[in-house]
Amino acid sequence: MTAPNGARRVLVTFGEIMGLISTTSIGTLDVARDATIGIGGAEGNVAIGAARLGVAVRWTGRVGHDAMGDLVERRLRGDGVDARVIRDEAFTGLMVRHRRTAGAVHVDYHRSGSAGSRLCPEDGVTTGITAGDVLHVTGITPALSVSAREASFAAVEEARAAGAAVSLDVNYRSKLWPPDAAQAVLADLSGRCDVLFAGVDEAALLLGRAEGDPRVLATQLAGLGPREVIVKDGARGCAAVIDGDELVVPALPVPAVDPVGAGDAFVAGYLAERLAGEPPSVRLRTATAMGAYAVTVPGDCELLPTRAELAQAHLVDVVR
């Protein structure tokens, strides 16, 4: 995974990572007896997922001077991520997750005013980015605060100026901002990126239309400017338009344990193969395999697989 100048290509990302408390049994919090403690957040999930596939990854973000901030830093570095952690006077955000029923996941977010929301352009999230690298951003960061939004746009422009590719996962969160505000900002970001990931509902949001055939949505999203558009359709797989070619990849049938984080695992698989110089068909197969593996294990990122584990699960054929 080397750039034309011989340097190793790097996946660069930034954003909010929060502490995560998850109950281990089904039911409301008042009947829960046990819980696990971990971390979660789209950019962090992608960073860890890609690092486990052998990619050089750098993440920049803010956490508090607290135990959850310590956990975020240790977890990222333990997985080989070059974590450029900025300690902030604010607290590290927190998610509390429980399953009311087997198929219904409920999450409470405690993030307003958190360290992650105080990210700003001066944090230098793209320092050292070069041609051949990939900058990955999500639609969550610009929704957190004005300064985080400014950081997102500044990073994208710095990456473009350096000749790096820009990847955007729409990741629309209705609890953070209303659809009309999100659509304007995310459509602007989409026009500045090279690789665009969206769910079917998110694609419809960007296009200002009703949901439809993922293949049609992918084609229409490509009209916004990205050369690579991938519409994630959950258990039905994905549709893509990459350099003008249309591709459809079905999902892999696996027993579902926890759907949270599958989309981020998918993105990690795609970007890892892109950095490795693999063709679109391989990128999408690995992305699909990563998403499938993610739903078979609990947690956002703790149990994401290595290449060897993907092969052992018979989800991919080749281990590099």
FENCOR-V405343 format. One record per residue. BURIAL is I if it has 24 or more other C-alpha atoms within 12 Angstrom, else O. Layout:
burial
BURIAL
BURIAL
This chain:
burial
I
O
O
O
O
O
O
O
I
I
I
I
I
I
I
I
I
I
I
I
I
I
I
I
O
O
O
O
O
O
O
O
O
O
O
O
I
I
I
I
I
I
I
I
I
I
I
I
I
I
I
I
I
I
I
I
I
I
I
I
I
I
I
I
O
O
O
I
I
I
I
I
I
O
I
I
I
O
I
O
I
I
I
I
I
I
I
I
O
O
I
I
I
I
I
I
I
I
I
O
O
O
O
O
I
O
O
O
I
I
I
O
I
I
I
I
I
I
I
I
I
O
I
I
I
I
I
I
I
I
I
I
I
I
I
I
I
I
I
I
I
I
I
I
I
O
I
I
I
I
I
I
I
I
I
I
I
I
I
I
O
O
O
I
I
I
I
I
I
I
I
I
I
O
O
O
O
O
I
O
O
I
I
O
I
I
I
I
I
I
I
I
I
I
I
I
I
I
I
I
I
I
I
I
I
I
I
O
O
O
O
O
I
I
I
I
I
I
I
I
I
I
I
I
I
I
I
I
I
I
I
I
I
I
O
O
I
I
I
I
I
I
O
O
O
I
I
I
I
I
I
I
O
O
O
O
O
I
I
I
I
I
I
I
I
I
I
I
I
I
I
I
I
I
I
I
O
O
O
I
I
I
I
I
I
I
I
I
I
I
I
I
I
I
I
I
I
I
I
I
I
I
I
I
I
I
I
O
O
I
O
O
O
O
I
I
O
O
O
O
